[in-house]
Amino acid sequence: MRQATESDLDFLADCYVKIARHMKAGEHDFYIARLPETADETIRNHVRRYVSREDALTLLEEVEGSPVACSSSFSASRLDKSGHIAVCWVEPANRRSGIAAKLVSAAEDWFRQKEVGVVELSYMVKNELATISWQRLGYQPFRVFAYKEL
């Protein structure tokens, strides 16, 4: 596992697009429906901000020299010492190998070093795999987000 750099932007941008495709396949969501289908410059710029932020950690896991997973985390608030795991993606062929747990553990260690006391994340309600995976890692649902199309 290693920290991502600007040279990893293409892989990271592809991860964001794969996450969006995965979420679009599971349920209708107005926000997700508007996400790009390809890793364009908007996605690369978004990812670039994570890689360059001092209050963010973006990690890659490689297998045989090729990236197969990524995660991005950031300190959400310095006032209440909370953090957020924004992204955690493992290529389907590499799932069930403990890679997500390693990435999350590394993020949690980083949060502890920053004296963060609570870590939040979000996933789609109907994404049963995410529900099972996050609960195995100790994360429990606690808040409902709602939106309205205007």
N, C-alpha and C positions, 0 to 999 in steps of 0.2 A: 504494500500500500504506500502511496506517496501523495504529496500535495500537488494539485493540478497547477499548471502554468498556462501562459498564453498559447503555447504550442499545442495544448490539448483542446482548444476552443472548438474545433470541428467535431471531435468525439462528444464533448459536452453538449454542444448545440444539438447533435443528433439524439442524445439522450432526452433532452427536453421535448423534442418532436415525438420520440417514441412514447414518452409518458403521455403526451397529449393524445396520440392515436389510441393508446391503451384505454385512456379514460373515455374517449369518444365512443369506443366500442361497448363500454359498459352501461352507460346511461346518458340521457340528455342533460346537458348543463349549458346554460347560455354562455358562460365565461369560456368553458372548454371548447364549445363549438366555434368560437372565434379565433382560436389559436392557429397559427400557421401550420400547414401540412408539410412544409420543407424547412430545413435549417437555413433560413435567410439571414441577412445582415442584422435585422432586428433581434433575432434570437441570439446571434453571436455577440452583439453588444450587451444584451442582458446578461449572458454568461460571463462576458469579460468583466462586468462590474463585480460579480461574485469573486472571481479569481483575483481581482486587484484590491478588494476591500480589506482593510486591516482587521475589521471586526467580523470577518467571515472566514470560513474554512471550506475549501472544496477539495475533496479527496478522490483519487482514482485507485481502483484495484486492477492489477494486470495479471493475466495468465499467459505464460510463455511469451512475454514481452508485448502483448496486445491488451489494451484496456477493455474490460468487460463490465465494469460497474463504476458508478460515481455517486457522490453525495455532496450536497451543499448545505451548510448550516451558517447561521449568523446570530449574533447577539441582538435580540429584538428590542431590548430596552435596557439602558444602563441604570434607570431609576429603580425598576423592580427586579433586576437581575434575572430576566427571562431570556430564553433562547428559542430558536426555531430551526427545525430541520425542514428545509424547503424542498429538497430533492433527494430521493434515494432510488436509484435505478440499477438493476442487475439484468444483464442480457438473459433472455429465457434459457438458453443452453447452459448457463452457469448458475441457475437458481438451485435452491436446496443444497447449497454447498457451504453455507455459513458466511458468505461474503457480505451480505447485508448486515448481519450481526457484527462483523468486524468493523464495517464502516460506521455503524451507529455507535459502537463502543468507543471508537476513536473520537467521534464527535462529542460523545458524552464526557470523555476525558478532557477534551479541549474546553468544553463548557465549565467543568469543575475548576480547571486552572483559571478561568475568568470569573470564578465565584458566582456562576449562574446556578440558581436553585431550582428552576423549573424549565423544562424543555417541552415545547409544543410542536405539533405537526398536524397536517391534515391529509385526508384521503377520502375518496368517494364512498358514500354509504354502501352502495351495492358492490363494491370491490371486495369480495369475500376473502381473496388471497391477502390483500393488504390488511384487512381486519385481523385475520389470524396471525399474520406476520408481526404486526405492530403489537398485538396483545401478548404474543410470546416474548417480545422484547420489553414488556412491562408497561406499555402505553395503553391508556384507557380513554375512551371517549368521554368528554365532559362538557362540550359546548355545541350548540347547533348554529350553523350559519344559514341565513335565509337571504333571498334576493327577489326582486320583482322586475320584470322587463317593462320598460316604459315605451 
